[in-house]
Amino acid sequence: MVDSKELIEISETYGAHNYHPLPVVLSKGEGIWVWDVEGRKYLDFLSCYSAVNQGHCHPRLIAALTGQAKKLTLTSRAFHNDQLGPFLKELCELTGFEMALPMNTGAEAVETAIKASRRWGYMVKGIPDGKAEIIACAGNFHGRTTTIIGFSTEEEYKRGFGPFTPGFKVVPYGDARALEEAITPETAAFLVEPIQGEAGVVVPPEGYLREVRRICSEKKVLFVADEVQTGFCRTGKMFCWEHEGARPDMMILGKALGGGYYPVSAVVASREILGVFDPGSHGSTFGGNPLGAAVAREAIRILVEEKLDERAAELGAWFMEELRAIESPHVDHVRGKGLLIGVVLKPGAGGARPFCEKLQAEGLLAKETHEDVIRFAPPLVIEKSDLQWALERIRKVLG
C-alpha cells in the first residue's frame, strides 16, 4: 500500500503548489468522520469549507447520485432534462425568489451575478453603456477568477495576475456609511458576504445588513449577497441574511448545494434581474446538468427535513460559549455565528498553523485562515457529544 508520505510526495511532484494542505491524506469519510490511508480516524472540523454541511457520504445523497448516474448525467443546455426544471422550482420555493440560474462552482455563480448586475444596470436602471460599477468590501473573498481577484484586497491573491477588470470599487466591510457615500448614479450593485469566511470569520456589526438593505433600496442599487459559504444552515438560519431580515435582491449559492458530491452553484433573483439574460448571453455546458440537479434536490431536502439550521443555531451558540471559557494565553477572542466559528489568536501566539497541526495530532482536522485565525466549521449533522469530544482536544492544544 502506498502510504501518506509517498502520496504527499507524488502530489507535490506532479501538482502545482497553489495550496498548503495539512499533511494528512484522506481516503474515506462518513458523517463527521474521515480516515487517512493508514486508517487513522479524524473529526472533520472544516466540512470542506462548508461544502459538506450534510456530512460525508450521506446515504440519501449516495442514492440520489447513483440512481441518476444510471439514467442520464449530461445533456448540456442544448436540450431540456427532467431534473433541471424541478430543481429550479424547488430552489426558488426554498429561497423565495422568482428565478434561478444554475452553474457549477461558486466563482462561476459570482461571475454570473456580476454579469446580471451590469446588464440590469444598463437595461433597467439606465446606466450609460460601459459605465456600470459594482461596490465590494475590503477583506472579501468571492472566488479566484481574474475578474474577481481584481477587486480583492489580499495582495497574494493578485500578485502576478494583472491587469484586472475595471468597474469595481472597494469600501470597508461592516461600514454602512462608507457604502452610502461610495454610491454614485453609475453604481449597479453592492456585492457582500453576510459573514466574511476567508477573511477569518469576520462578523459585521449588528444591524449592518439591515442598513445595507435600506441604502440599496433608496439608491436603486442591487444588494447581492454571496451566501456560498454562509448559506444552507451553516450560521443557524437557512441563509445568513435571515438573522436581520435583510433580504437581498440577488443571492449567490454553492458549496453545500451539491452536498459534497457534485459542484452545483446558482444565482437566484427576481424576474426583473435574471430576465435580462437572453439566449446566447450566458451559459455553461455542465450548469444545470441532470446529475447535479438530482443531487442538489436531495441535498436541499436533507437540510430542511433534518432541520440542520436549528441544530447549527443551538449547538453553535453552546460551542462558542465553551470556546470562550477556555483559559488560554494564546487566544484573543472567539467570533462567529452558528457553526461557523473563528478562534482569533494573539499576535505573539506564532500563527494558527502550528495549532492546526497539533489538533491534527489529536484527531481533529481544522484549518488556519489569514495566519492568525483557526476556523471551526464541522458538518451540521454533528452531535453535542462529538463537540464535547472536540472541546477536550481543543482545550489541550490551546491551553
Secondary structure as GFF3:
##gff-version 3
##sequence-region A 1 399
A	DSSP	alpha_helix	4	14	.	.	.	ID=ss1
A	DSSP	beta_strand	26	30	.	.	.	ID=ss2
A	DSSP	beta_strand	33	36	.	.	.	ID=ss3
A	DSSP	beta_strand	41	44	.	.	.	ID=ss4
A	DSSP	alpha_helix	47	50	.	.	.	ID=ss5
A	DSSP	alpha_helix	59	69	.	.	.	ID=ss6
A	DSSP	alpha_helix	84	95	.	.	.	ID=ss7
A	DSSP	beta_strand	99	103	.	.	.	ID=ss8
A	DSSP	alpha_helix	106	120	.	.	.	ID=ss9
A	DSSP	pi_helix	121	125	.	.	.	ID=ss10
A	DSSP	beta_strand	133	137	.	.	.	ID=ss11
A	DSSP	alpha_helix	146	149	.	.	.	ID=ss12
A	DSSP	alpha_helix	155	158	.	.	.	ID=ss13
A	DSSP	beta_strand	168	171	.	.	.	ID=ss14
A	DSSP	alpha_helix	176	182	.	.	.	ID=ss15
A	DSSP	beta_strand	187	192	.	.	.	ID=ss16
A	DSSP	alpha_helix	208	219	.	.	.	ID=ss17
A	DSSP	beta_strand	222	226	.	.	.	ID=ss18
A	DSSP	three_ten_helix	240	244	.	.	.	ID=ss19
A	DSSP	beta_strand	250	253	.	.	.	ID=ss20
A	DSSP	three_ten_helix	255	258	.	.	.	ID=ss21
A	DSSP	beta_strand	265	269	.	.	.	ID=ss22
A	DSSP	alpha_helix	271	274	.	.	.	ID=ss23
A	DSSP	alpha_helix	290	305	.	.	.	ID=ss24
A	DSSP	alpha_helix	308	324	.	.	.	ID=ss25
A	DSSP	beta_strand	331	337	.	.	.	ID=ss26
A	DSSP	beta_strand	340	345	.	.	.	ID=ss27
A	DSSP	three_ten_helix	347	349	.	.	.	ID=ss28
A	DSSP	alpha_helix	353	361	.	.	.	ID=ss29
A	DSSP	beta_strand	364	365	.	.	.	ID=ss30
A	DSSP	beta_strand	367	369	.	.	.	ID=ss31
A	DSSP	beta_strand	373	376	.	.	.	ID=ss32
A	DSSP	alpha_helix	384	398	.	.	.	ID=ss33
###
